[in-house]
Amino acid sequence: MAKAPDPTAAKAVKGSVTEALGKIMADPQTEAKGAAQKRAGKAEAQAAKPDPLKGNRP
């Protein structure tokens, strides 16, 4: 059975692509927007992980 796609990972990938596109086009605004999306996706993914010390489960 296939796993469901992770929406937080998709957000990080979208940010990476946008950031790379900004670098290619030499557009610092697009590059910065992509970097921010990538950081937001990674932060959401980290927040969704269970904390083994607290015993939290997603």
C-alpha atoms as an extended CHARMM CRD file, in Angstrom:
* protein
*
        58  EXT
         1         1  MET       CA              0.0000000000        0.0000000000        0.0000000000  PROA      1               0.0000000000
         2         2  ALA       CA              1.3430000000        3.4530000000       -0.9050000000  PROA      2               0.0000000000
         3         3  LYS       CA              1.8820000000        6.0920000000        1.7400000000  PROA      3               0.0000000000
         4         4  ALA       CA             -0.1110000000        9.2930000000        1.5900000000  PROA      4               0.0000000000
         5         5  PRO       CA              1.9630000000       12.2920000000        0.4850000000  PROA      5               0.0000000000
         6         6  ASP       CA              3.1490000000       14.5250000000        3.2960000000  PROA      6               0.0000000000
         7         7  PRO       CA              1.7990000000       18.0770000000        2.7690000000  PROA      7               0.0000000000
         8         8  THR       CA              4.6270000000       19.6050000000        4.8130000000  PROA      8               0.0000000000
         9         9  ALA       CA              7.2310000000       17.9020000000        2.6300000000  PROA      9               0.0000000000
        10        10  ALA       CA              5.4260000000       19.1760000000       -0.4460000000  PROA      10              0.0000000000
        11        11  LYS       CA              5.6330000000       22.7310000000        0.9110000000  PROA      11              0.0000000000
        12        12  ALA       CA              9.3840000000       22.3770000000        1.4920000000  PROA      12              0.0000000000
        13        13  VAL       CA              9.8930000000       21.0020000000       -2.0240000000  PROA      13              0.0000000000
        14        14  LYS       CA              7.8210000000       23.8170000000       -3.5220000000  PROA      14              0.0000000000
        15        15  GLY       CA             10.0050000000       26.3050000000       -1.6610000000  PROA      15              0.0000000000
        16        16  SER       CA             13.1710000000       24.6580000000       -2.9490000000  PROA      16              0.0000000000
        17        17  VAL       CA             11.9220000000       24.8320000000       -6.5230000000  PROA      17              0.0000000000
        18        18  THR       CA             10.8590000000       28.4690000000       -6.1510000000  PROA      18              0.0000000000
        19        19  GLU       CA             14.2130000000       29.3570000000       -4.6120000000  PROA      19              0.0000000000
        20        20  ALA       CA             16.1020000000       27.6600000000       -7.4550000000  PROA      20              0.0000000000
        21        21  LEU       CA             13.9190000000       29.4230000000      -10.0130000000  PROA      21              0.0000000000
        22        22  GLY       CA             14.7260000000       32.7420000000       -8.3700000000  PROA      22              0.0000000000
        23        23  LYS       CA             18.4500000000       31.9720000000       -8.5840000000  PROA      23              0.0000000000
        24        24  ILE       CA             18.1770000000       31.0230000000      -12.2530000000  PROA      24              0.0000000000
        25        25  MET       CA             16.1740000000       34.1350000000      -13.1210000000  PROA      25              0.0000000000
        26        26  ALA       CA             18.4230000000       36.3400000000      -10.9220000000  PROA      26              0.0000000000
        27        27  ASP       CA             15.3160000000       37.5180000000       -9.0520000000  PROA      27              0.0000000000
        28        28  PRO       CA             16.1620000000       38.0400000000       -5.3690000000  PROA      28              0.0000000000
        29        29  GLN       CA             12.5050000000       38.5070000000       -4.4030000000  PROA      29              0.0000000000
        30        30  THR       CA             11.4820000000       35.1140000000       -5.8320000000  PROA      30              0.0000000000
        31        31  GLU       CA             14.5680000000       33.5090000000       -4.3020000000  PROA      31              0.0000000000
        32        32  ALA       CA             13.7320000000       34.9200000000       -0.8680000000  PROA      32              0.0000000000
        33        33  LYS       CA             10.0920000000       33.8360000000       -1.1750000000  PROA      33              0.0000000000
        34        34  GLY       CA             11.2130000000       30.2870000000       -2.0040000000  PROA      34              0.0000000000
        35        35  ALA       CA             13.6540000000       30.2020000000        0.8950000000  PROA      35              0.0000000000
        36        36  ALA       CA             10.8840000000       31.3030000000        3.2590000000  PROA      36              0.0000000000
        37        37  GLN       CA              8.5170000000       28.6170000000        1.9200000000  PROA      37              0.0000000000
        38        38  LYS       CA             11.2240000000       25.9930000000        2.3380000000  PROA      38              0.0000000000
        39        39  ARG       CA             11.9020000000       27.0180000000        5.9430000000  PROA      39              0.0000000000
        40        40  ALA       CA              8.1630000000       27.0420000000        6.7130000000  PROA      40              0.0000000000
        41        41  GLY       CA              7.7330000000       23.5400000000        5.2910000000  PROA      41              0.0000000000
        42        42  LYS       CA             10.6830000000       22.2000000000        7.2580000000  PROA      42              0.0000000000
        43        43  ALA       CA              9.4350000000       23.8500000000       10.4600000000  PROA      43              0.0000000000
        44        44  GLU       CA              5.9520000000       22.3620000000       10.0140000000  PROA      44              0.0000000000
        45        45  ALA       CA              7.4390000000       18.9360000000        9.3560000000  PROA      45              0.0000000000
        46        46  GLN       CA              9.5520000000       19.2050000000       12.5130000000  PROA      46              0.0000000000
        47        47  ALA       CA              6.5410000000       20.3160000000       14.5720000000  PROA      47              0.0000000000
        48        48  ALA       CA              4.4940000000       17.3670000000       13.3050000000  PROA      48              0.0000000000
        49        49  LYS       CA              7.0710000000       14.8170000000       14.5020000000  PROA      49              0.0000000000
        50        50  PRO       CA              6.3590000000       13.2020000000       17.8550000000  PROA      50              0.0000000000
        51        51  ASP       CA              8.5450000000       14.2220000000       20.7840000000  PROA      51              0.0000000000
        52        52  PRO       CA             10.0010000000       11.0080000000       22.2780000000  PROA      52              0.0000000000
        53        53  LEU       CA             10.7840000000       12.7380000000       25.5660000000  PROA      53              0.0000000000
        54        54  LYS       CA              7.2340000000       13.9530000000       26.1160000000  PROA      54              0.0000000000
        55        55  GLY       CA              5.5290000000       10.9220000000       24.6640000000  PROA      55              0.0000000000
        56        56  ASN       CA              3.4920000000       13.0240000000       22.2410000000  PROA      56              0.0000000000
        57        57  ARG       CA              2.0850000000       11.2890000000       19.2140000000  PROA      57              0.0000000000
        58        58  PRO       CA              0.8390000000       12.9940000000       16.0540000000  PROA      58              0.0000000000
